[in-house]
Amino acid sequence: MLGGKRLRFTDEQRRRLALKAKALSVCTLKDLGPLVTPDTLCRWFRKYVGAKYDSSGLRRPGRPPKPQYIRDLVVRLATGAKPVRLPRRSPNLNAFIERFIRSIKEECLGRVIPLGEAHLRELIHEYMAHYHAERPHQGLGGAFVRPADDHAADGPLARRERLGGLLNYYYREAA
């Protein structure tokens, strides 16, 4: 019919075809012939008809502004906070706290999603109990920081779970 050439549609023709095709099923569209494929019609619908409803004309560039009470709080916190001046060239100044933060992130918070502030506080409380009493300390030659009094050298093996089984502590019960 066209001598092997493709039909060229204007944007308005594509929009009208897409609107008419939306009411038809995919099977019906396949039976219409090789004029336009159903995938092309769906793409045209999204581009020419669906764009009318995407609210792109109402959007502005950038992030929406924060409420005034949040902005006031940030300013208030920035002026209640005093910066701490650290000595220059002091890479090991915070080594102990950085190691603890890495431990709590990897062993506790990296494996659990807190469901709120109360849950987060409970997780941290459980981890602190394990951190101070139930783990061997390398700096103390493998001894515990605060050993419990109820442990024995020979007794049945017991296990204490922390954080729902994420942290386990094995010890011998006193007979």
Secondary structure as the mmCIF struct_conf table of DSSP 4:
data_model
#
loop_
_struct_conf.conf_type_id
_struct_conf.id
_struct_conf.beg_label_comp_id
_struct_conf.beg_label_asym_id
_struct_conf.beg_label_seq_id
_struct_conf.end_label_comp_id
_struct_conf.end_label_asym_id
_struct_conf.end_label_seq_id
TURN_TY1_P TURN_TY1_P1 GLY A 3 GLY A 4
HELX_LH_PP_P HELX_LH_PP_P1 LYS A 5 LEU A 7
HELX_RH_AL_P HELX_RH_AL_P1 ASP A 11 LYS A 22
TURN_TY1_P TURN_TY1_P2 ALA A 23 ALA A 23
BEND BEND1 LEU A 24 LEU A 24
HELX_RH_AL_P HELX_RH_AL_P2 VAL A 26 ASP A 31
TURN_TY1_P TURN_TY1_P3 LEU A 32 LEU A 32
BEND BEND2 PRO A 34 VAL A 36
HELX_RH_AL_P HELX_RH_AL_P3 PRO A 38 TRP A 44
HELX_RH_PI_P HELX_RH_PI_P1 PHE A 45 VAL A 49
HELX_RH_3T_P HELX_RH_3T_P1 GLY A 50 TYR A 53
BEND BEND3 ASP A 54 ASP A 54
TURN_TY1_P TURN_TY1_P4 SER A 56 LEU A 58
BEND BEND4 PRO A 61 GLY A 62
HELX_LH_PP_P HELX_LH_PP_P2 ARG A 63 PRO A 67
HELX_RH_AL_P HELX_RH_AL_P4 GLN A 68 GLY A 80
HELX_LH_PP_P HELX_LH_PP_P3 PRO A 83 PRO A 87
TURN_TY1_P TURN_TY1_P5 ARG A 88 ARG A 89
TURN_TY1_P TURN_TY1_P6 PRO A 91 ASN A 94
HELX_RH_AL_P HELX_RH_AL_P5 ALA A 95 ILE A 104
HELX_RH_PI_P HELX_RH_PI_P2 LYS A 105 LEU A 109
TURN_TY1_P TURN_TY1_P7 GLY A 110 ARG A 111
BEND BEND5 GLY A 116 GLY A 116
HELX_RH_AL_P HELX_RH_AL_P6 GLU A 117 ALA A 133
BEND BEND6 GLU A 134 ARG A 135
STRN STRN1 PRO A 136 PRO A 136
HELX_RH_3T_P HELX_RH_3T_P2 GLN A 138 LEU A 140
TURN_TY1_P TURN_TY1_P8 GLY A 141 GLY A 142
STRN STRN2 PHE A 144 PHE A 144
BEND BEND7 VAL A 145 ARG A 146
TURN_TY1_P TURN_TY1_P9 ASP A 149 ASP A 150
STRN STRN3 HIS A 151 HIS A 151
BEND BEND8 ALA A 153 GLY A 155
STRN STRN4 LEU A 157 ARG A 162
HELX_RH_3T_P HELX_RH_3T_P3 LEU A 163 GLY A 165
TURN_TY1_P TURN_TY1_P10 LEU A 166 LEU A 166
STRN STRN5 LEU A 167 ARG A 172
STRN STRN6 GLU A 173 GLU A 173
HELX_LH_PP_P HELX_LH_PP_P4 ALA A 174 ALA A 174
#
